[in-house]
Amino acid sequence: MTVRSAPAWVRGAGLCLLALVVLAPAFAWASGAVGYAEPLEHAAAATGAADDAGTTIPGLLPDYSVPGLGPSLGTLVSAVVGTALTLGVAVAAGRLLEE
């Protein structure tokens, strides 16, 4: 069995993903520092829909964090898990389409 090396664009994309994952805690800190909220949350508050909102299905990583970990470490773990899951699904779909 021969091992083939990844094309240059794959290595570049992997490095870009790694950089974004490592920077995720900084993005989380910055969004908290400026008081950023999702636009849908603003719309829900403006229409009064936020008052009646409730969680029906708890998320795997609520608010991009991991319960029990600090905000920076939780965001980093969330970024690693989310990126790995997304990349895994994309690679699997690509291999299915390649056949």
N, CA, C and O atoms as CSV, one atom per row, in Angstrom:
chain,resi,resn,atom,element,x,y,z
A,1,MET,N,N,0.854,-1.171,0.000
A,1,MET,CA,C,0.000,0.000,0.000
A,1,MET,C,C,0.902,1.236,0.000
A,1,MET,O,O,1.847,1.334,0.782
A,2,THR,N,N,0.593,2.158,-0.877
A,2,THR,CA,C,1.373,3.392,-0.939
A,2,THR,C,C,0.618,4.508,-0.245
A,2,THR,O,O,-0.612,4.555,-0.248
A,3,VAL,N,N,1.376,5.391,0.340
A,3,VAL,CA,C,0.793,6.548,1.012
A,3,VAL,C,C,1.024,7.747,0.112
A,3,VAL,O,O,2.162,8.073,-0.228
A,4,ARG,N,N,-0.058,8.397,-0.270
A,4,ARG,CA,C,0.105,9.576,-1.108
A,4,ARG,C,C,-0.045,10.822,-0.241
A,4,ARG,O,O,-0.829,10.860,0.707
A,5,SER,N,N,0.732,11.833,-0.600
A,5,SER,CA,C,0.671,13.059,0.185
A,5,SER,C,C,-0.519,13.902,-0.270
A,5,SER,O,O,-0.969,13.816,-1.413
A,6,ALA,N,N,-0.999,14.696,0.636
A,6,ALA,CA,C,-2.151,15.551,0.345
A,6,ALA,C,C,-1.723,16.692,-0.576
A,6,ALA,O,O,-0.596,17.181,-0.493
A,7,PRO,N,N,-2.633,17.110,-1.454
A,7,PRO,CA,C,-2.316,18.263,-2.303
A,7,PRO,C,C,-2.071,19.509,-1.456
A,7,PRO,O,O,-2.483,19.581,-0.298
A,8,ALA,N,N,-1.400,20.478,-2.047
A,8,ALA,CA,C,-1.050,21.702,-1.322
A,8,ALA,C,C,-2.288,22.426,-0.802
A,8,ALA,O,O,-2.249,22.986,0.293
A,9,TRP,N,N,-3.386,22.429,-1.560
A,9,TRP,CA,C,-4.572,23.153,-1.112
A,9,TRP,C,C,-5.190,22.496,0.119
A,9,TRP,O,O,-5.796,23.176,0.947
A,10,VAL,N,N,-5.040,21.165,0.243
A,10,VAL,CA,C,-5.585,20.470,1.410
A,10,VAL,C,C,-4.771,20.845,2.655
A,10,VAL,O,O,-5.333,21.090,3.722
A,11,ARG,N,N,-3.452,20.885,2.507
A,11,ARG,CA,C,-2.614,21.292,3.636
A,11,ARG,C,C,-2.911,22.737,4.030
A,11,ARG,O,O,-2.986,23.055,5.218
A,12,GLY,N,N,-3.080,23.610,3.044
A,12,GLY,CA,C,-3.391,25.015,3.328
A,12,GLY,C,C,-4.737,25.174,4.015
A,12,GLY,O,O,-4.877,25.964,4.949
A,13,ALA,N,N,-5.728,24.420,3.551
A,13,ALA,CA,C,-7.057,24.481,4.169
A,13,ALA,C,C,-7.007,23.948,5.598
A,13,ALA,O,O,-7.655,24.496,6.490
A,14,GLY,N,N,-6.243,22.886,5.817
A,14,GLY,CA,C,-6.100,22.340,7.166
A,14,GLY,C,C,-5.436,23.326,8.112
A,14,GLY,O,O,-5.847,23.456,9.266
A,15,LEU,N,N,-4.411,24.023,7.631
A,15,LEU,CA,C,-3.748,25.032,8.460
A,15,LEU,C,C,-4.683,26.199,8.767
A,15,LEU,O,O,-4.663,26.744,9.870
A,16,CYS,N,N,-5.497,26.576,7.789
A,16,CYS,CA,C,-6.473,27.654,8.001
A,16,CYS,C,C,-7.504,27.242,9.060
A,16,CYS,O,O,-7.835,28.032,9.944
A,17,LEU,N,N,-8.006,26.018,8.971
A,17,LEU,CA,C,-8.953,25.521,9.977
A,17,LEU,C,C,-8.309,25.478,11.358
A,17,LEU,O,O,-8.931,25.861,12.349
A,18,LEU,N,N,-7.075,25.018,11.425
A,18,LEU,CA,C,-6.375,24.965,12.697
A,18,LEU,C,C,-6.223,26.367,13.300
A,18,LEU,O,O,-6.425,26.557,14.499
A,19,ALA,N,N,-5.870,27.337,12.469
A,19,ALA,CA,C,-5.728,28.713,12.956
A,19,ALA,C,C,-7.049,29.249,13.490
A,19,ALA,O,O,-7.076,29.904,14.532
A,20,LEU,N,N,-8.151,28.976,12.783
A,20,LEU,CA,C,-9.458,29.446,13.247
A,20,LEU,C,C,-9.873,28.777,14.555
A,20,LEU,O,O,-10.459,29.421,15.425
A,21,VAL,N,N,-9.572,27.493,14.693
A,21,VAL,CA,C,-9.896,26.784,15.934
A,21,VAL,C,C,-9.105,27.375,17.096
A,21,VAL,O,O,-9.655,27.595,18.175
A,22,VAL,N,N,-7.821,27.632,16.882
A,22,VAL,CA,C,-6.986,28.187,17.941
A,22,VAL,C,C,-7.446,29.600,18.312
A,22,VAL,O,O,-7.360,29.993,19.475
A,23,LEU,N,N,-7.931,30.360,17.332
A,23,LEU,CA,C,-8.384,31.729,17.591
A,23,LEU,C,C,-9.818,31.811,18.130
A,23,LEU,O,O,-10.259,32.894,18.515
A,24,ALA,N,N,-10.542,30.714,18.166
A,24,ALA,CA,C,-11.942,30.720,18.606
A,24,ALA,C,C,-12.133,31.350,19.988
A,24,ALA,O,O,-13.068,32.132,20.161
A,25,PRO,N,N,-11.287,31.043,20.978
A,25,PRO,CA,C,-11.481,31.710,22.279
A,25,PRO,C,C,-11.326,33.231,22.197
A,25,PRO,O,O,-12.013,33.963,22.910
A,26,ALA,N,N,-10.439,33.702,21.344
A,26,ALA,CA,C,-10.278,35.155,21.187
A,26,ALA,C,C,-11.530,35.769,20.574
A,26,ALA,O,O,-11.948,36.855,20.974
A,27,PHE,N,N,-12.131,35.078,19.605
A,27,PHE,CA,C,-13.374,35.572,19.013
A,27,PHE,C,C,-14.491,35.592,20.055
A,27,PHE,O,O,-15.290,36.528,20.090
A,28,ALA,N,N,-14.550,34.565,20.901
A,28,ALA,CA,C,-15.579,34.515,21.945
A,28,ALA,C,C,-15.387,35.655,22.941
A,28,ALA,O,O,-16.355,36.301,23.345
A,29,TRP,N,N,-14.147,35.901,23.335
A,29,TRP,CA,C,-13.874,37.006,24.257
A,29,TRP,C,C,-14.259,38.340,23.633
A,29,TRP,O,O,-14.882,39.179,24.284
A,30,ALA,N,N,-13.888,38.537,22.369
A,30,ALA,CA,C,-14.185,39.802,21.695
A,30,ALA,C,C,-15.687,40.021,21.556
A,30,ALA,O,O,-16.160,41.146,21.716
A,31,SER,N,N,-16.442,38.969,21.260
A,31,SER,CA,C,-17.893,39.144,21.128
A,31,SER,C,C,-18.518,39.513,22.471
A,31,SER,O,O,-19.475,40.286,22.515
A,32,GLY,N,N,-17.994,38.974,23.549
A,32,GLY,CA,C,-18.488,39.349,24.868
A,32,GLY,C,C,-18.092,40.763,25.244
A,32,GLY,O,O,-18.850,41.475,25.902
A,33,ALA,N,N,-16.891,41.172,24.821
A,33,ALA,CA,C,-16.400,42.512,25.157
A,33,ALA,C,C,-17.210,43.614,24.491
A,33,ALA,O,O,-17.365,44.699,25.052
A,34,VAL,N,N,-17.727,43.341,23.297
A,34,VAL,CA,C,-18.510,44.365,22.586
A,34,VAL,C,C,-20.010,44.163,22.760
A,34,VAL,O,O,-20.804,44.945,22.238
A,35,GLY,N,N,-20.408,43.113,23.495
A,35,GLY,CA,C,-21.832,42.875,23.734
A,35,GLY,C,C,-22.567,42.332,22.517
A,35,GLY,O,O,-23.746,42.630,22.320
A,36,TYR,N,N,-21.884,41.541,21.702
A,36,TYR,CA,C,-22.500,40.989,20.503
A,36,TYR,C,C,-23.576,39.971,20.860
A,36,TYR,O,O,-23.394,39.157,21.765
A,37,ALA,N,N,-24.680,40.018,20.154
A,37,ALA,CA,C,-25.729,39.002,20.263
A,37,ALA,C,C,-26.177,38.653,18.853
A,37,ALA,O,O,-26.099,39.480,17.944
A,38,GLU,N,N,-26.637,37.450,18.679
A,38,GLU,CA,C,-27.098,36.997,17.369
A,38,GLU,C,C,-28.265,37.861,16.898
A,38,GLU,O,O,-29.115,38.231,17.708
A,39,PRO,N,N,-28.326,38.190,15.612
A,39,PRO,CA,C,-29.426,39.016,15.097
A,39,PRO,C,C,-30.806,38.420,15.373
A,39,PRO,O,O,-31.767,39.156,15.599
A,40,LEU,N,N,-30.906,37.104,15.353
A,40,LEU,CA,C,-32.195,36.474,15.625
A,40,LEU,C,C,-32.634,36.721,17.071
A,40,LEU,O,O,-33.827,36.833,17.351
A,41,GLU,N,N,-31.670,36.804,17.982
A,41,GLU,CA,C,-32.004,37.116,19.373
A,41,GLU,C,C,-32.540,38.541,19.492
A,41,GLU,O,O,-33.470,38.790,20.259
A,42,HIS,N,N,-31.955,39.484,18.734
A,42,HIS,CA,C,-32.462,40.858,18.719
A,42,HIS,C,C,-33.889,40.904,18.182
A,42,HIS,O,O,-34.746,41.592,18.736
A,43,ALA,N,N,-34.138,40.170,17.104
A,43,ALA,CA,C,-35.476,40.155,16.507
A,43,ALA,C,C,-36.489,39.541,17.474
A,43,ALA,O,O,-37.613,40.027,17.591
A,44,ALA,N,N,-36.090,38.482,18.160
A,44,ALA,CA,C,-36.998,37.848,19.122
A,44,ALA,C,C,-37.315,38.788,20.278
A,44,ALA,O,O,-38.452,38.845,20.745
A,45,ALA,N,N,-36.313,39.518,20.733
A,45,ALA,CA,C,-36.545,40.464,21.827
A,45,ALA,C,C,-37.429,41.623,21.372
A,45,ALA,O,O,-38.293,42.078,22.121
A,46,ALA,N,N,-37.216,42.092,20.160
A,46,ALA,CA,C,-37.991,43.229,19.649
A,46,ALA,C,C,-39.455,42.877,19.443
A,46,ALA,O,O,-40.323,43.736,19.596
A,47,THR,N,N,-39.743,41.631,19.098
A,47,THR,CA,C,-41.121,41.225,18.846
A,47,THR,C,C,-41.802,40.627,20.076
A,47,THR,O,O,-42.999,40.339,20.046
A,48,GLY,N,N,-41.046,40.441,21.151
A,48,GLY,CA,C,-41.608,39.845,22.355
A,48,GLY,C,C,-41.592,38.332,22.338
A,48,GLY,O,O,-42.072,37.699,23.279
A,49,ALA,N,N,-41.048,37.737,21.286
A,49,ALA,CA,C,-41.017,36.281,21.191
A,49,ALA,C,C,-40.042,35.665,22.189
A,49,ALA,O,O,-40.200,34.503,22.565
A,50,ALA,N,N,-39.052,36.413,22.618
A,50,ALA,CA,C,-38.065,35.881,23.559
A,50,ALA,C,C,-38.701,35.562,24.915
A,50,ALA,O,O,-38.212,34.697,25.640
A,51,ASP,N,N,-39.781,36.252,25.256
A,51,ASP,CA,C,-40.446,36.011,26.541
A,51,ASP,C,C,-41.066,34.625,26.609
A,51,ASP,O,O,-41.154,34.037,27.687
A,52,ASP,N,N,-41.494,34.100,25.473
A,52,ASP,CA,C,-42.151,32.798,25.431
A,52,ASP,C,C,-41.229,31.682,24.972
A,52,ASP,O,O,-41.682,30.553,24.783
A,53,ALA,N,N,-39.951,31.969,24.790
A,53,ALA,CA,C,-39.017,30.971,24.276
A,53,ALA,C,C,-38.674,29.957,25.349
A,53,ALA,O,O,-38.608,30.276,26.536
A,54,GLY,N,N,-38.460,28.740,24.910
A,54,GLY,CA,C,-38.061,27.671,25.814
A,54,GLY,C,C,-37.245,26.650,25.046
A,54,GLY,O,O,-37.403,26.498,23.835
A,55,THR,N,N,-36.382,25.961,25.746
A,55,THR,CA,C,-35.557,24.943,25.111
A,55,THR,C,C,-36.326,23.643,25.059
A,55,THR,O,O,-36.750,23.123,26.092
A,56,THR,N,N,-36.506,23.117,23.866
A,56,THR,CA,C,-37.188,21.835,23.733
A,56,THR,C,C,-36.190,20.693,23.620
A,56,THR,O,O,-36.415,19.607,24.154
A,57,ILE,N,N,-35.100,20.939,22.933
A,57,ILE,CA,C,-34.056,19.927,22.796
A,57,ILE,C,C,-32.735,20.580,23.193
A,57,ILE,O,O,-32.269,21.484,22.500
A,58,PRO,N,N,-32.129,20.147,24.282
A,58,PRO,CA,C,-30.864,20.769,24.685
A,58,PRO,C,C,-29.776,20.477,23.660
A,58,PRO,O,O,-29.714,19.379,23.106
A,59,GLY,N,N,-28.933,21.444,23.415
A,59,GLY,CA,C,-27.882,21.286,22.425
A,59,GLY,C,C,-26.706,20.496,22.954
A,59,GLY,O,O,-26.503,20.386,24.163
A,60,LEU,N,N,-25.936,19.947,22.030
A,60,LEU,CA,C,-24.734,19.215,22.389
A,60,LEU,C,C,-23.708,20.167,23.011
A,60,LEU,O,O,-23.062,19.834,24.004
A,61,LEU,N,N,-23.569,21.347,22.417
A,61,LEU,CA,C,-22.642,22.367,22.909
A,61,LEU,C,C,-23.404,23.686,23.004
A,61,LEU,O,O,-23.271,24.530,22.117
A,62,PRO,N,N,-24.200,23.885,24.057
A,62,PRO,CA,C,-25.029,25.093,24.139
A,62,PRO,C,C,-24.188,26.368,24.185
A,62,PRO,O,O,-23.222,26.463,24.942
A,63,ASP,N,N,-24.569,27.338,23.370
A,63,ASP,CA,C,-23.872,28.621,23.290
A,63,ASP,C,C,-22.381,28.454,23.008
A,63,ASP,O,O,-21.565,29.234,23.499
A,64,TYR,N,N,-22.026,27.442,22.221
A,64,TYR,CA,C,-20.631,27.192,21.829
A,64,TYR,C,C,-19.714,27.043,23.030
A,64,TYR,O,O,-18.592,27.549,23.033
A,65,SER,N,N,-20.195,26.351,24.044
A,65,SER,CA,C,-19.394,26.152,25.245
A,65,SER,C,C,-19.577,24.712,25.724
A,65,SER,O,O,-20.415,23.971,25.211
A,66,VAL,N,N,-18.784,24.341,26.706
A,66,VAL,CA,C,-18.894,23.022,27.318
A,66,VAL,C,C,-19.181,23.238,28.793
A,66,VAL,O,O,-18.374,23.844,29.498
A,67,PRO,N,N,-20.328,22.746,29.272
A,67,PRO,CA,C,-20.659,22.936,30.686
A,67,PRO,C,C,-19.545,22.389,31.589
A,67,PRO,O,O,-19.049,21.283,31.379
A,68,GLY,N,N,-19.166,23.177,32.590
A,68,GLY,CA,C,-18.132,22.763,33.521
A,68,GLY,C,C,-16.749,23.291,33.189
A,68,GLY,O,O,-15.850,23.255,34.030
A,69,LEU,N,N,-16.573,23.778,31.982
A,69,LEU,CA,C,-15.287,24.367,31.602
A,69,LEU,C,C,-15.429,25.882,31.561
A,69,LEU,O,O,-16.530,26.410,31.406
A,70,GLY,N,N,-14.321,26.562,31.700
A,70,GLY,CA,C,-14.342,28.015,31.607
A,70,GLY,C,C,-14.710,28.450,30.195
A,70,GLY,O,O,-14.706,27.631,29.276
A,71,PRO,N,N,-15.029,29.729,30.010
A,71,PRO,CA,C,-15.465,30.180,28.688
A,71,PRO,C,C,-14.414,29.999,27.593
A,71,PRO,O,O,-14.758,29.610,26.477
A,72,SER,N,N,-13.158,30.270,27.883
A,72,SER,CA,C,-12.129,30.141,26.845
A,72,SER,C,C,-11.875,28.684,26.486
A,72,SER,O,O,-11.856,28.325,25.309
A,73,LEU,N,N,-11.681,27.843,27.500
A,73,LEU,CA,C,-11.424,26.429,27.244
A,73,LEU,C,C,-12.654,25.753,26.653
A,73,LEU,O,O,-12.529,24.903,25.771
A,74,GLY,N,N,-13.832,26.120,27.126
A,74,GLY,CA,C,-15.067,25.559,26.575
A,74,GLY,C,C,-15.259,25.910,25.116
A,74,GLY,O,O,-15.697,25.079,24.322
A,75,THR,N,N,-14.929,27.149,24.761
A,75,THR,CA,C,-15.032,27.563,23.362
A,75,THR,C,C,-14.020,26.825,22.505
A,75,THR,O,O,-14.333,26.438,21.379
A,76,LEU,N,N,-12.811,26.623,23.018
A,76,LEU,CA,C,-11.789,25.890,22.268
A,76,LEU,C,C,-12.221,24.445,22.029
A,76,LEU,O,O,-12.100,23.935,20.916
A,77,VAL,N,N,-12.720,23.793,23.063
A,77,VAL,CA,C,-13.185,22.403,22.922
A,77,VAL,C,C,-14.355,22.345,21.954
A,77,VAL,O,O,-14.425,21.444,21.118
A,78,SER,N,N,-15.271,23.294,22.059
A,78,SER,CA,C,-16.409,23.353,21.148
A,78,SER,C,C,-15.948,23.531,19.701
A,78,SER,O,O,-16.501,22.916,18.789
A,79,ALA,N,N,-14.937,24.372,19.496
A,79,ALA,CA,C,-14.408,24.589,18.141
A,79,ALA,C,C,-13.766,23.323,17.601
A,79,ALA,O,O,-13.950,22.987,16.431
A,80,VAL,N,N,-13.017,22.618,18.433
A,80,VAL,CA,C,-12.369,21.378,17.989
A,80,VAL,C,C,-13.415,20.330,17.630
A,80,VAL,O,O,-13.322,19.697,16.578
A,81,VAL,N,N,-14.410,20.143,18.495
A,81,VAL,CA,C,-15.452,19.138,18.254
A,81,VAL,C,C,-16.268,19.495,17.012
A,81,VAL,O,O,-16.502,18.638,16.160
A,82,GLY,N,N,-16.699,20.744,16.903
A,82,GLY,CA,C,-17.498,21.153,15.748
A,82,GLY,C,C,-16.745,21.045,14.439
A,82,GLY,O,O,-17.301,20.604,13.433
A,83,THR,N,N,-15.478,21.447,14.446
A,83,THR,CA,C,-14.673,21.352,13.233
A,83,THR,C,C,-14.431,19.899,12.851
A,83,THR,O,O,-14.518,19.542,11.676
A,84,ALA,N,N,-14.131,19.064,13.831
A,84,ALA,CA,C,-13.891,17.647,13.544
A,84,ALA,C,C,-15.143,16.966,12.996
A,84,ALA,O,O,-15.064,16.194,12.039
A,85,LEU,N,N,-16.300,17.250,13.601
A,85,LEU,CA,C,-17.544,16.652,13.105
A,85,LEU,C,C,-17.860,17.107,11.687
A,85,LEU,O,O,-18.208,16.293,10.831
A,86,THR,N,N,-17.739,18.397,11.441
A,86,THR,CA,C,-18.036,18.929,10.108
A,86,THR,C,C,-17.061,18.386,9.074
A,86,THR,O,O,-17.470,17.994,7.982
A,87,LEU,N,N,-15.779,18.360,9.407
A,87,LEU,CA,C,-14.780,17.847,8.486
A,87,LEU,C,C,-14.990,16.362,8.228
A,87,LEU,O,O,-14.840,15.900,7.097
A,88,GLY,N,N,-15.336,15.613,9.264
A,88,GLY,CA,C,-15.602,14.187,9.093
A,88,GLY,C,C,-16.769,13.915,8.159
A,88,GLY,O,O,-16.687,13.044,7.292
A,89,VAL,N,N,-17.856,14.658,8.334
A,89,VAL,CA,C,-19.019,14.489,7.451
A,89,VAL,C,C,-18.666,14.886,6.017
A,89,VAL,O,O,-19.062,14.211,5.067
A,90,ALA,N,N,-17.927,15.975,5.865
A,90,ALA,CA,C,-17.554,16.435,4.519
A,90,ALA,C,C,-16.647,15.431,3.815
A,90,ALA,O,O,-16.833,15.155,2.630
A,91,VAL,N,N,-15.672,14.887,4.531
A,91,VAL,CA,C,-14.765,13.894,3.935
A,91,VAL,C,C,-15.527,12.631,3.580
A,91,VAL,O,O,-15.311,12.057,2.513
A,92,ALA,N,N,-16.416,12.189,4.460
A,92,ALA,CA,C,-17.211,10.982,4.177
A,92,ALA,C,C,-18.104,11.197,2.947
A,92,ALA,O,O,-18.210,10.319,2.091
A,93,ALA,N,N,-18.737,12.355,2.868
A,93,ALA,CA,C,-19.582,12.641,1.704
A,93,ALA,C,C,-18.748,12.717,0.432
A,93,ALA,O,O,-19.177,12.247,-0.621
A,94,GLY,N,N,-17.560,13.303,0.525
A,94,GLY,CA,C,-16.680,13.380,-0.632
A,94,GLY,C,C,-16.253,12.006,-1.111
A,94,GLY,O,O,-16.198,11.752,-2.314
A,95,ARG,N,N,-15.953,11.126,-0.179
A,95,ARG,CA,C,-15.550,9.758,-0.569
A,95,ARG,C,C,-16.698,8.996,-1.188
A,95,ARG,O,O,-16.494,8.223,-2.124
A,96,LEU,N,N,-17.904,9.198,-0.681
A,96,LEU,CA,C,-19.077,8.547,-1.286
A,96,LEU,C,C,-19.305,9.045,-2.706
A,96,LEU,O,O,-19.616,8.265,-3.606
A,97,LEU,N,N,-19.148,10.338,-2.895
A,97,LEU,CA,C,-19.349,10.908,-4.228
A,97,LEU,C,C,-18.230,10.528,-5.195
A,97,LEU,O,O,-18.442,10.480,-6.407
A,98,GLU,N,N,-17.048,10.261,-4.662
A,98,GLU,CA,C,-15.900,9.902,-5.471
A,98,GLU,C,C,-16.053,8.517,-6.093
A,98,GLU,O,O,-15.515,8.255,-7.169
A,99,GLU,N,N,-16.772,7.646,-5.431
A,99,GLU,CA,C,-16.928,6.257,-5.919
A,99,GLU,C,C,-17.788,6.162,-7.131
A,99,GLU,O,O,-18.007,5.067,-7.649
